[in-house]
Amino acid sequence: MLISHRYKPLLYQTLNLVFQRTPPLMFCTSQSHSSTVSYLINNLGFTPQAALTLTTAKEFRFSTPQKADAVLAFFKTHGFSHSQIATIVTKLPAILSSNPQTILPKFQFLASKGASTHDIVLVTTGYPRFLNLSLQNHIIPTYGFLKTFFRSDEKTLSSIVSSPGSFMNSRLPRNTKLLADAGVSNSALGRMILARASVLTASDLSKYVDEVKKLGIDPSKVKFALALIAKKTVQVSLWDAKVDVLKSWGWSEEVMSKAFRTNPSYMLTSKDKINEVMKLWVNQLGWDPLALAKIPFLFGYSLERRIIPRAFVLQYLLAKGLRNKNSDLSKPFFISEEEFIKKFVECFTEERSQLLKIYYEKKGSSC
C-alpha cells in the first residue's frame, strides 16, 4: 500500500484523471473530498484508487486534517509503523475521526497485564475493531473470562495476541458456557480455545455439539473438544472425500467411527496425507490397513521425519524375527526419538549398525 515519494507527481496526475472520468453519481468530486483523498495519499501512502474506495465507504468519516493528524501522531507515539497505521485505517476508517484519549485506556489496560508495545500493535492491527470496544463492558470482562482458563496473565495475553478477532468476539463466552453446560471440562475448553478459538465463535455450534454427543464421546474428555473442532472446521465435501479415501483402503463406516472416537484429530489430516500414509503402510510395508484404525494418531505425524524411518526399522526387526508380529504398533511411533533409538535400535547389538543406517537413510540425514 505504501508508495514512494518520487512517484507522487505521477499519482496526482492519475488521481486527476480518475476524478475527471468518474461519473458524479459514483464519487463526490468536491474540493473537500479531493483534499481527503490527497490526505490519505500524502500521509498514509494510499494509492489514488484505494483512497477513493475508502472515502466512499459507509464507515468513513473525516472531520478535519488536524484531528486525523492527532490520531496518526498517537499511533506513531505508541510504536505503530506507517504501514500498520494504514492497515488500521483501511479496516476501520472511522478511526481518523476518533479521540485518541478514548483509545489510550485500552492500551494502558493491556500494558498493566504485561503486554509489550509489540503485543499491543499486533492486537490492534490484527483486529482494529478492538479500538471500538468498551473497556469496561467488553475488554476487561473478556480478559477476566479468558484468564479463568489460562490462569496467568502471560498465557492469557499470548492467546489474545495469537487470535485477537476470535477472543474479542461476543459469541466466545456464550459458546463456552454452552459447552460447559454440556459437560465439557475446563481443561478441554482451555485446549480448545488455544487450538481453534474460531470454533467457539460459530453461530451454529450447538448443532455440532449434538452431533459429537451422538457419537458417544465423553464431553469431559479432551477428545470431545477435538471431535468438535474436526466436525466444525472440515467442510462436508472434504470430509466425504477423506471418507472415500479410507473406504478405498478397506475401512468401513464402523471402523472410521471407532477410529474417530479414539482420536478425532485424524480427520483434520489432509486427504492426500491420509492416502500417502496408507500407501506406505500397505503397499511398501505390507501391513494391514485396519491396524491403522487402532492408532489413528499416526496420520498426524510427519511422514518423512517420523513415520517412514521408524516403520522401516520395525519392518527390518519383524523380518529378522526380532520383534513379535502381534506386538503393539503404537508405541514405536508415539515415543520420543531418543527413546525410539534406545529401545528399537541400540538394544540390538549385532544389528545396531544396519538399523542406524536404515533409520537415518530413510530420515534423509546422517547419524
N, C-alpha and C positions, 0 to 999 in steps of 0.2 A: 504494500500500500504506500510506503514511503517513497518520495520522489526526490531526485537530485535538484538542487537549486539551478543548475545550469540548463535544465530542461523547462524551467518555469515559463520563460517567454513563449516557447512553443505551446505549452499547455494553455496559456492565456488565449493564444490565437485559437486553439481548439475549442476552448470554453466559449469564446465569442461565436464561433461557428455553430456550436451546439445550441446556444441561445437563439441565434438567428433562424436555425432550421426547426426548432422545437415549436410545435403548434401551441398557441396560448392556452388551450384547454388542458394541456399536459403539465406545463410548468409556468409558474408566475415569473415574468421577466422584469419585475420591478427592480429599482435600484437597491432596495433593502435585501431582496433575495439574492441579487448578484453579489452584494457585499458579504452575505452569509456564506455563499459558495466560495468566494475568494478567501474568506477567513479559514474555512476548512482546508483549502489548498495550501495557504501560506503557513498556517500554524500546526496543522496535523498531517500534512503530506498526502491528502486525498487526491485522487485523480479527478478531473472535471466530472466524468460520468458518475463516479462514486459519490462525489459531493452533491450532485444534482439528485441522485437517487435518495440519499439520506435526507435531504431537506424537504422532500415530498412525503416522507414517512409520517404517519399519523402521530407517532410519539415524539417527533422532532419539535423542540421548542428552543428558540434562541432569543433571549431577552436583549442583551447588549454585549458588545465585544468586551467591555470591562468585566462583566460578570463571568463570561466564558474564560477570560484571562485568569481570573481568580481561581476558577476550577482547575485549569491546567497547571497553574502555579502550585496549587495544593497537592496535586498528584505527583508533580516533579519533586516537591519537597519530601514526599513520603516514599521515594525510591522507584517511582514508575518511569519507564523509558518512554521515549516519543512514540514508538510503535505500540506499546502496551496501552497508552492513553488513547491512541487512535482506535484500538480494538474495543476498548470500553465504550467510546463514543459511538462506534458503529453498532454495537449491540444494545446500547442504552443511550440513544441520542438526547433524551431529555436531561441527561446529567449536566449538559452545558448551561442549563438554567437553574441548577440547584445551588443550595447554600453549603459550602464546604464544611461549615460548622455542624451541620446535621450528620455528616459522614464521619467526622473525627471521633466521636464517642465509640463508633463501631470498631474502628481501628484500635482505639485505646483498650477496648474490652478484650480483643484478641491478643493484644500485646501483654495485657495483665495476666493472661493464661500461659504466657511463654512463647507466643508466636513471634517469629522474626520478621523483619521487613520483607524478606523474600517470601515467607509464608503468606503474609497479608496481600502481597502483589499477586501471588498465584491464586488465592481465593477470589480476589476481586476480578481479575482478568478471566478466570475460569467460569465465573458466574457473576457478571456485573450487576444482576438484579439483587444481589446481596446488599447493594448500596441503598436500595429502596425499602428493605425490610425493616420493621420496627425492632429496635434494640431490646426494649423491654417486653414486647409482646411476642416476638418470634425468635430472635437470635439467642438471647440469654436462656429462654426455656428449652430451645432445641439443643443448645450446648449442654445444659444440665441433663437432659434426657439421654443424650449420647454418652455422657460420662458414666451413666449407670451401667453401661456395658463395657466400657474401656477402662474404667477406674481412674486412670491417671490423665492429667492434662496433656501430657506428651502424646499418648496414644489417641486421645480424642482429637487433638489438633491435627495429627497426622492423617486421621481418617477424613476429616473435613477438607484438608488440603488436597487429598487424593481425588475427591469427587464432590466439590462444593455444591454443584447443582442438585445432586441426589440428597445430600444431607440437609439442605435448606428447603427441600420440598415438604409442603404441608401434609402430604399423604404418609410420610415416613412414620411419624408417631402413631397415626391411626392404624396403619397396616401392621405395625409392630405389635400393637395391642391386640389386633385380630389374631395374630399368630400366638401370642402369649395366652390368650383365652382358649386357643385350640390345644394348648398343652406344650407348645414349643418352649424349650428351656432357654434361660438367659445365655448360656454358653453357645447354644446353637444359633440363637439370634445374633449374638456378637459375631460369630463366624460368618453368618450370612451377610450381615451389614458390611463387614470387611471385604468379603469375596465379591458380592454383587449387590451393592446398595440400591441400584436402579430397579431391582425386582420389587423392592419394598415401596416403590413409588407408583406401582401399577394400579390402575383404577379397577382392574378385574382380578385382583389377587385371590379373592375368596373362591373363585371358580377353580383355580389351580390347587388351592388348599384342599378342596373337596376331592379333587382327582387323586392327589397323593394319599389322602386318608384312605381312599378305597383300595389302594394297593396294599394296605395293611402295615405300613411303615410307622413305627412308634414316633409320635410327634416330639417326645422328649429327647430323642436321639439326633445327633448331628446329621444323620442320613436323611432325615425328613427335610431339613433345610437344603441339603444338596439336591434332593429329588425335586424340590420346589424350584430351585434355580434352573435345573435341567428342563423341567416341564415348561417353565415360563420363557426361557431365553431361546430355546431351539424351535425354529419355525416348523409348522406342521409338515410342510413339504420336505424339509431337510430331515426331520425326524423319520418320516416314511422312507426316505432314501437310505438312511442308515439301517432301518429295519430290513429293507430289501437286501442290502449287502450281507447282513448277518444271516438272513434266511438262505442266501446263496451258498453259505458255508455250513448249512445244516442246523442252524439254530431255530428252534420252534418258538412260537409266541410265549409258551410257558417257560422255556429256557431263558429267553430275553427278560421276561418279567422277574424271574428269580435272580438273574444277574443284576438287574436294576435295583432290586431290594437289597442286594449285597453291597453294591457300590454304584449309586446313581450317577456318579461323575463320568462313567464310561460313555454315556450318551452325549457328553459335551465334546468328546473326541471327534475330529473331522471324519467324514465318510471315507476319504482316501486313506487316512491313517489307519482306520479300522481294517480296511482291505489289505493294506501293506503288512500289518501285524499278522493277519490271517494267512497271507501268502507265505510269510516266513515260517510261521508255526506249522502249517500243514504241508506246503509244497517242498520247503527246504529242509525242515527238521523231521517231517513225517509224523508229527504228533496229532493227537485227537483234538479237533476244533472245539469239542464240547468241554474239554478240560479248561479252556479259557473262560468259560462261563462261571467257573468256580473262583477265578482270580481276575475279575474284570478290571481291577485297578491297573492291571498291566498295560492297558490301552493308553493310559495317561503318561507313561514313562517314555523317555527318549528312545526311539528305535535304534539309532546309531550308537549312542553313548551307554545305554544300559541293556536293552532287550537283546540285541544281536550278539554282543560279546559274551554275555552271561549264558545265553541259550546255547551257543556253540561249545562252550566249556561243558555245560551239562550234557550235551549230546555226546561229547567225547567220553565223559565219565560213564554214561549209560552203555555206550558201545563196548567199553572195556570191562563192563561188569563191576565198576567201582561205585556205582550208585544204584539203589533199588528202583526198579521201574515204577513201583507203586508209591514211592516216597512223595512227600509234599512238594509240589512245584512252586508254591507261592514264596516260600522263604528265600530261595536264592535270588529272587528279583526284588524282594522287599527290603532286605538288609542293606547297610551301607557298603560302599566299595571296599573299604578296608576290611570289613568283616567277611565279605564275599571272598576276597583274595585269601584270607586266613583259613576259612572253612572249606573252600572248594578248589583251592589251588595249592597253597603252601603245605597243607597237611598230607598231600600225596607226593612223597619224597621222590620216587622214581619218575613220576610223570610231571613233576613240577615244571621243568623246562619247557616241555611241549604245551602244557596248559597255559603257561605265561605267554608263549608265542601265539597261541590261538587267541587268547584274550586280547592282547594288545594289537594284533594284526586286525582283528575284527573291529576293534575300537578305533583304529586308524592312528594309533600313537605308539611310541616306543616305551619299553619299561625302564 
